Amino acid sequence: MAESGAWVPEGVDITVPNASRVYDYALGGVHNFTVDREFWHQTERVFPEARMVARANRAFLGRAVRWLMEERGVTQFLDIGSGIPTLGNVHEAAQEIDPRARVVYVDIDPIAVEQSRSLLRGNPGARAVRGDLREPEVLLSDSRLQDFLDFSRPIGVLMVAVLQFVPDAADPRSIISRIGAALASGSHLVLSHTGPETTAERRERQERVRQLYEQTPTPLVIRDRRRLLDLIDDSFEVVEPGVVTAEQWRPDSEEAAEIPPQPTALAVVARRV
Ligand SMILES: C[S@@+](CC[C@H](N)C(=O)[O-])C[C@H]1O[C@@H](n2cnc3c(N)ncnc32)[C@H](O)[C@@H]1O
């Protein structure tokens, strides 16, 4: 992809790696720049498992959406930190089951929002807005959300591989709690998060990846199971099987066979009581 084209929205710095574009490249997308690709190659040199982690995470997202629709009757979704559209987007999984399903994508990255809008052209059931998870009241009062989703009915709120870019200083527990306060009972949170590696050798390599992320606008925060659960207050109840690795969350047999265990991709779903 060209490095300076009309498609680069104003204000986008293409000289520093960006989480959404790095992830896009990791999953085989084309909306990324040299700096993102080099960053990913550096990451993979240190941590070759990273691509599988991204795939396990993405597969979890699809399973969770299908499960919420089929088992919990949820037909509206708010995907925060949605990233650049790639394979298996939320609206594709949801509208395949119910063509009337509604999805709002939110991302802080203008390129992710622009690419989502371009993909969604002609789809009346899905839209993309730019927003910052760290400002939940601003995000939730946006008329493009309020006019489109019915907050008196359950909503599936996805924060998949995004809370790891929200530091403790931004108080992610309070952010989730404030989002939860706007949701009807029966809504669900779908979270995934980078967790700690399980062996000393892998932890040492993971630490080098964490240090790499220091050069991006969104440094990486690693949280273990306990810290992930601590982000969810008691207005939610955690759904079985609790916090597990992404590929262990209600696997269907094909995916379970395809993706080997990825200890760092933690996943959990919780229901608004
Ligand atoms: C690793 S990607 C995950 C994409 C998608 N959720 C998935 O799992 O396939 C993380 C995304 O979160 C976005 N992001 C980071 N901080 C954010 C914030 N404060 N508000 C909204 N989006 C944010 C990034 O721009 C990026 O697109």
The ligand as a Tripos MOL2 file, in Angstrom:
@<TRIPOS>MOLECULE
LIG
   27    29     1     0     0
SMALL
NO_CHARGES

@<TRIPOS>ATOM
      1 C1         -5.5960   -5.1640   18.6810 C.3       1 LIG1
      2 S1         -6.8480   -4.1950   17.9260 S.3       1 LIG1
      3 C2         -8.2810   -5.2250   18.1960 C.3       1 LIG1
      4 C3         -9.3110   -5.1530   17.0790 C.3       1 LIG1
      5 C4        -10.5570   -6.0300   17.2740 C.3       1 LIG1
      6 N1        -11.2620   -5.6970   18.4910 N.3       1 LIG1
      7 C5        -10.2040   -7.4960   17.2990 C.2       1 LIG1
      8 O1        -10.0020   -8.0420   18.3760 O.co2     1 LIG1
      9 O2        -10.0830   -8.0950   16.2320 O.co2     1 LIG1
     10 C6         -7.1020   -2.9080   19.1410 C.3       1 LIG1
     11 C7         -7.9310   -1.7340   18.6310 C.3       1 LIG1
     12 O3         -8.2830   -0.8920   19.7220 O.3       1 LIG1
     13 C8         -8.2250    0.4570   19.2860 C.3       1 LIG1
     14 N2         -8.0930    1.3240   20.4670 N.ar      1 LIG1
     15 C9         -7.0090    1.4690   21.2770 C.ar      1 LIG1
     16 N3         -7.2980    2.3460   22.2710 N.ar      1 LIG1
     17 C10        -8.5980    2.7420   22.0850 C.ar      1 LIG1
     18 C11        -9.4670    3.6430   22.7710 C.ar      1 LIG1
     19 N4         -9.0400    4.3100   23.8620 N.pl3     1 LIG1
     20 N5        -10.7250    3.8260   22.3120 N.ar      1 LIG1
     21 C12       -11.1540    3.1570   21.2020 C.ar      1 LIG1
     22 N6        -10.3780    2.2960   20.4890 N.ar      1 LIG1
     23 C13        -9.1090    2.0950   20.9320 C.ar      1 LIG1
     24 C14        -7.0310    0.4780   18.3600 C.3       1 LIG1
     25 O4         -7.0860    1.5920   17.4780 O.3       1 LIG1
     26 C15        -7.1830   -0.8500   17.6390 C.3       1 LIG1
     27 O5         -7.9460   -0.7280   16.4660 O.3       1 LIG1
@<TRIPOS>BOND
     1     1     2 1
     2     2     3 1
     3     2    10 1
     4     3     4 1
     5     4     5 1
     6     5     6 1
     7     5     7 1
     8     7     8 2
     9     7     9 1
    10    10    11 1
    11    11    12 1
    12    11    26 1
    13    12    13 1
    14    13    14 1
    15    13    24 1
    16    14    15 ar
    17    14    23 ar
    18    15    16 ar
    19    16    17 ar
    20    17    18 ar
    21    17    23 ar
    22    18    19 1
    23    18    20 ar
    24    20    21 ar
    25    21    22 ar
    26    22    23 ar
    27    24    25 1
    28    24    26 1
    29    26    27 1
@<TRIPOS>SUBSTRUCTURE
     1 LIG1         1 GROUP 0 **** ****
